[in-house]
Amino acid sequence: MNTIFESLALTSSTLGFGTETASDYGPGFLGFIFTAAMVVAVIFLIRDMIRRVRRVRYTSEAEAKQQEMVSKGEERKLQEPDEPHDPKTDEQQ
């Protein structure tokens, strides 16, 4: 049994297994470039998503305000005075 372990140890040392240093492990420069590209892409996607959500929210607020103005305009027509109104003098004629 010892001969098997000795032969494996001898084979691994001659083939270069186990000679790596701590700096040999890791993603390297290519991994850094890929990660940086992913971060930039995610930042642009988030900014675009925020812009689109904000646009949808503003559109819905504008539609609600327009609907409110239309409904108030209909009420105002029902409450018009019988006599004409002069805006320059702010008096009713």
C-alpha positions as CSV (number, residue, x, y, z in Angstrom):
1,M,0.0,0.0,0.0
2,N,2.9,2.3,0.8
3,T,4.3,1.7,-2.6
4,I,1.1,3.0,-4.3
5,F,1.2,6.3,-2.3
6,E,5.0,6.6,-3.0
7,S,4.4,6.2,-6.7
8,L,1.6,8.7,-6.7
9,A,3.7,11.2,-4.8
10,L,6.6,10.7,-7.2
11,T,4.3,11.0,-10.2
12,S,2.7,14.2,-9.0
13,S,6.0,15.8,-8.2
14,T,7.4,15.0,-11.6
15,L,4.3,16.2,-13.5
16,G,4.2,19.5,-11.7
17,F,1.1,18.9,-9.6
18,G,1.0,20.8,-6.3
19,T,3.6,23.4,-7.4
20,E,1.1,26.2,-7.9
21,T,1.4,29.3,-5.8
22,A,-1.4,31.3,-4.3
23,S,-1.2,33.9,-7.1
24,D,-1.9,31.2,-9.7
25,Y,-5.5,30.8,-8.6
26,G,-8.2,33.2,-9.5
27,P,-10.0,34.6,-12.5
28,G,-7.1,36.7,-13.8
29,F,-7.3,39.7,-16.1
30,L,-9.9,38.1,-18.4
31,G,-12.2,37.6,-15.4
32,F,-11.7,41.1,-14.3
33,I,-12.6,42.5,-17.7
34,F,-15.7,40.3,-17.9
35,T,-16.9,41.3,-14.4
36,A,-16.3,45.0,-15.2
37,A,-18.3,44.7,-18.4
38,M,-21.2,43.1,-16.5
39,V,-21.2,45.8,-13.9
40,V,-21.3,48.5,-16.6
41,A,-24.1,46.7,-18.4
42,V,-26.1,46.3,-15.2
43,I,-25.7,50.0,-14.4
44,F,-27.0,51.0,-17.8
45,L,-29.9,48.6,-17.5
46,I,-30.9,49.9,-14.1
47,R,-30.8,53.5,-15.3
48,D,-33.0,52.6,-18.3
49,M,-35.5,50.7,-16.1
50,I,-35.7,53.7,-13.7
51,R,-36.3,56.0,-16.6
52,R,-39.1,53.8,-18.0
53,V,-40.8,53.3,-14.6
54,R,-40.7,57.1,-14.0
55,R,-42.1,57.8,-17.4
56,V,-45.0,55.4,-16.8
57,R,-45.7,56.9,-13.4
58,Y,-45.7,60.5,-14.8
59,T,-48.0,59.4,-17.6
60,S,-50.5,57.9,-15.3
61,E,-50.4,61.0,-13.0
62,A,-50.9,63.2,-16.0
63,E,-53.9,61.2,-17.2
64,A,-55.4,61.2,-13.7
65,K,-54.9,65.0,-13.5
66,Q,-56.4,65.5,-16.9
67,Q,-59.4,63.3,-16.0
68,E,-59.9,65.4,-12.8
69,M,-59.8,68.6,-14.8
70,V,-62.3,67.3,-17.3
71,S,-64.7,66.3,-14.5
72,K,-64.2,69.7,-12.8
73,G,-64.8,71.4,-16.2
74,E,-68.2,69.6,-16.5
75,E,-69.1,70.7,-13.0
76,R,-68.1,74.3,-13.8
77,K,-70.4,74.3,-16.8
78,L,-73.3,73.5,-14.6
79,Q,-72.5,76.4,-12.2
80,E,-72.1,79.2,-14.8
81,P,-73.7,82.5,-13.9
82,D,-76.6,83.8,-15.8
83,E,-75.0,87.2,-16.5
84,P,-71.8,87.6,-18.5
85,H,-68.6,88.3,-16.6
86,D,-66.0,90.9,-17.5
87,P,-62.5,89.7,-16.5
88,K,-60.9,93.2,-16.9
89,T,-63.2,94.9,-14.3
90,D,-63.9,91.7,-12.4
91,E,-67.5,92.7,-12.3
92,Q,-70.6,91.1,-13.5
93,Q,-72.6,93.0,-16.1
